[in-house]
Amino acid sequence: MKDLERLKRIYSKTDGYCHLCHGKLSFHNHGKHGMKGAWHVEHSVAKANGGSSHMNNLFPACISCNIIKNTKHTRTIRRTNGVSRAPYSKQKKNDIRTFNTLTGAAGGALLGSYFGPAGTFFGGIIGAIFGDENSPKK
Protein backbone atom coordinates (compact mmCIF):
# COMPACT_ATOMS: atom_id res chain seq x y z
CA MET A 1 0.00 0.00 0.00
CA LYS A 2 1.35 3.42 -0.89
CA ASP A 3 2.23 5.81 1.94
CA LEU A 4 -0.38 8.44 0.99
CA GLU A 5 -3.11 5.79 0.75
CA ARG A 6 -2.10 4.40 4.12
CA LEU A 7 -2.19 7.88 5.71
CA LYS A 8 -5.67 8.49 4.26
CA ARG A 9 -6.94 5.21 5.70
CA ILE A 10 -5.48 5.99 9.12
CA TYR A 11 -6.84 9.57 9.08
CA SER A 12 -10.31 8.43 8.03
CA LYS A 13 -10.54 5.84 10.84
CA THR A 14 -11.54 8.70 13.16
CA ASP A 15 -12.90 11.08 10.49
CA GLY A 16 -9.93 13.40 11.03
CA TYR A 17 -10.00 13.65 14.83
CA CYS A 18 -7.28 12.75 17.34
CA HIS A 19 -8.15 9.37 18.81
CA LEU A 20 -6.86 10.47 22.21
CA CYS A 21 -8.39 13.93 22.76
CA HIS A 22 -10.91 14.26 19.86
CA GLY A 23 -9.20 17.44 18.61
CA LYS A 24 -9.67 18.19 14.89
CA LEU A 25 -6.70 17.31 12.71
CA SER A 26 -5.65 18.57 9.28
CA PHE A 27 -4.74 15.82 6.83
CA HIS A 28 -2.22 18.07 5.08
CA ASN A 29 -0.41 18.84 8.35
CA HIS A 30 0.77 15.29 8.99
CA GLY A 31 4.11 15.52 10.80
CA LYS A 32 4.26 19.33 10.57
CA HIS A 33 5.12 20.41 14.12
CA GLY A 34 3.64 23.76 15.14
CA MET A 35 0.94 23.79 12.43
CA LYS A 36 -2.76 23.85 13.30
CA GLY A 37 -4.14 20.31 13.33
CA ALA A 38 -0.69 18.72 13.04
CA TRP A 39 -0.70 15.00 13.70
CA HIS A 40 1.28 11.78 13.80
CA VAL A 41 0.41 8.17 13.16
CA GLU A 42 0.17 6.76 16.66
CA HIS A 43 0.51 3.14 17.74
CA SER A 44 -2.40 2.38 20.07
CA VAL A 45 -0.29 -0.32 21.69
CA ALA A 46 3.18 1.20 21.69
CA LYS A 47 5.84 -0.70 19.76
CA ALA A 48 7.92 -0.67 22.96
CA ASN A 49 5.07 -2.62 24.59
CA GLY A 50 4.86 -5.20 21.80
CA GLY A 51 2.51 -3.30 19.46
CA SER A 52 2.73 -3.76 15.72
CA SER A 53 2.51 -1.45 12.71
CA HIS A 54 -0.59 -3.29 11.48
CA MET A 55 -3.48 -1.02 10.47
CA ASN A 56 -5.63 -2.11 13.42
CA ASN A 57 -3.02 -0.63 15.79
CA LEU A 58 -2.50 2.69 13.96
CA PHE A 59 -4.57 5.80 14.68
CA PRO A 60 -4.22 9.53 14.04
CA ALA A 61 -3.19 11.56 17.09
CA CYS A 62 -2.31 15.21 17.48
CA ILE A 63 1.41 15.59 18.03
CA SER A 64 1.11 16.74 21.65
CA CYS A 65 -1.09 13.74 22.59
CA ASN A 66 1.27 11.36 20.83
CA ILE A 67 4.28 12.76 22.70
CA ILE A 68 2.46 12.74 26.06
CA LYS A 69 1.22 9.18 25.52
CA ASN A 70 4.72 7.80 24.89
CA THR A 71 4.35 4.15 26.03
CA LYS A 72 1.33 4.68 28.30
CA HIS A 73 -1.92 2.84 27.72
CA THR A 74 -4.38 4.49 25.32
CA ARG A 75 -7.22 4.31 27.86
CA THR A 76 -5.13 6.21 30.40
CA ILE A 77 -4.59 9.14 28.03
CA ARG A 78 -8.21 9.16 26.85
CA ARG A 79 -9.40 9.21 30.48
CA THR A 80 -7.04 12.14 31.18
CA ASN A 81 -8.63 13.96 28.21
CA GLY A 82 -12.17 13.14 29.33
CA VAL A 83 -13.02 10.78 26.46
CA SER A 84 -13.72 7.07 26.57
CA ARG A 85 -13.33 5.94 22.95
CA ALA A 86 -11.84 6.91 19.62
CA PRO A 87 -14.00 9.11 17.39
CA TYR A 88 -16.09 7.19 14.87
CA SER A 89 -15.27 7.06 11.17
CA LYS A 90 -17.62 8.91 8.82
CA GLN A 91 -19.16 5.59 7.72
CA LYS A 92 -19.75 4.44 11.30
CA LYS A 93 -21.39 7.78 12.18
CA ASN A 94 -23.68 7.44 9.14
CA ASP A 95 -24.59 3.87 10.10
CA ILE A 96 -25.43 4.94 13.67
CA ARG A 97 -27.43 7.95 12.43
CA THR A 98 -29.45 5.74 10.07
CA PHE A 99 -30.16 3.22 12.84
CA ASN A 100 -31.13 5.95 15.35
CA THR A 101 -33.37 7.70 12.83
CA LEU A 102 -35.17 4.52 11.83
CA THR A 103 -35.52 3.33 15.42
CA GLY A 104 -36.81 6.75 16.48
CA ALA A 105 -39.29 6.81 13.61
CA ALA A 106 -40.58 3.33 14.47
CA GLY A 107 -40.89 4.16 18.17
CA GLY A 108 -42.57 7.49 17.47
CA ALA A 109 -45.00 5.89 15.02
CA LEU A 110 -45.84 3.18 17.54
CA LEU A 111 -46.51 5.70 20.30
CA GLY A 112 -48.38 7.99 17.90
CA SER A 113 -50.61 5.15 16.70
CA TYR A 114 -52.55 5.62 19.94
CA PHE A 115 -53.91 8.79 18.32
CA GLY A 116 -54.81 7.17 15.00
CA PRO A 117 -53.27 7.43 11.51
CA ALA A 118 -52.33 11.10 11.87
CA GLY A 119 -50.68 10.35 15.23
CA THR A 120 -48.74 7.49 13.64
CA PHE A 121 -47.52 9.79 10.86
CA PHE A 122 -46.53 12.72 13.07
CA GLY A 123 -45.15 10.45 15.80
CA GLY A 124 -42.91 8.81 13.20
CA ILE A 125 -41.62 12.17 12.00
CA ILE A 126 -40.96 13.44 15.52
CA GLY A 127 -39.31 10.14 16.49
CA ALA A 128 -37.04 10.28 13.42
CA ILE A 129 -35.98 13.83 14.31
CA PHE A 130 -35.16 12.82 17.90
CA GLY A 131 -33.29 9.73 16.68
CA ASP A 132 -31.20 11.80 14.26
CA GLU A 133 -30.45 14.44 16.90
CA ASN A 134 -29.15 11.75 19.27
CA SER A 135 -26.54 10.55 16.79
CA PRO A 136 -22.80 10.97 17.45
CA LYS A 137 -20.98 14.01 16.11
CA LYS A 138 -17.54 12.43 16.70
N, C-alpha and C positions, 0 to 999 in steps of 0.2 A: 504494500500500500504506500502511495506517495506521501511525503511529509505533510503537504498542504491538506490532502484528503483526510489524513489521520487527525490533524489539528481541528478540522471542521467537525469531524465526528465527536471528538472529545468536547469541543465547545458546545455542540448542540445537545449533548447529554443533559445539560442543565439549562438549556435555552439561553446561554450567555450570562449565567450568574455564577458567582463563586459558590462552590459546594460547601464551603465552611462558614461563610458569613452572609450569603445571599446578596452580596454587593453586585451591581451590574458591571460586566466586563465588556471590553471592546475587542472584537476579534482581531482587528488590525494592530492592536497594541500588545500582542503576544511577546513576552520577553523584553519589553521596552520599559525599563525602570523609570519611575518618575512621571510617566504618562498616565492620563486619566483612563481608568479601566484596564490598566496593565495586568497581565496574568501569566502564570506558568502552568505547565502540565504537572499536576500533583499526583503522587502515588498515595492512594487511600491507605494502603498498608505500606509503610515506608520500606524501601529496598533494604535498609539496614536491619529491618525486622522480618526479613524474608519475603517481602512483597515482590511482585513481578512487574514487568512492563506490558502485561497483557491488557487489552482494552477495558476489561471489567475492573481493573484496578486504577485506571487513569481518569482523573477529573480535572476540570478547570478550577483554578484557585487564584484569587488576587495574590500578588507577590507578597504583600505583608502577611497574609494568612499562611501562605506556604512557608515563609521563613519562620514564623512563630511556631507552626506545627512541628517542624523538624522531624523527629521520630515519634512524636506523641500519637496517641490514638485519635482517629478522626472524631469519634463521639465526644471526646474531652474538649476539643477545640470548638465543635458545634455548640456544645452546652455552654461554654464560655461566651459564645456569641449569641446565645439565646435562641438557637434553632435546633431542631431535632432530626432533620433529614436534609438530603440534598434537594435542591430545586428540581421540579419535574421538567422533562423535555417538552417541547411544544406539542408533540404527538400525544404524550401522556396527559397533558393538560386538556387537550381537545377531547380525548377519550373520557376523561372524568367529567368534563362539562356536558358532553352528550348524555352520559349516564345520569347525571344529576338532573338535567333538564327533562329527560324522559320520565325518570322516577317521580320528579315533582309534578309533572303534568298528569301522570297516572294517579298519584295520590290526591291531587287537587280535584281531578274529575270524579274520583270515587267519593270524596267528601261532598263535592258539589252536587252529586246525583241525588242527594237528599232533597234538593230543591228543584228537581225535575231536569228536563233537557237543557234549559238555559243555564241552570246551576252547574251541570256537568261541563258545559262548554266554557263558561267563565272560570269555574274552579280549575279546569285544566290549564287555561291560560295563566292564571295567577300562580298555580303550582309550578308551571314551567319557568316563569320569571324568578320565583324564589329558588328553584333548583339551579338555574344558571347563575344567580347572584352568589350562591354558596359554593361556587367552583373556585379552585385554587388559582391565584395570580402568579405564584412562583412554584 
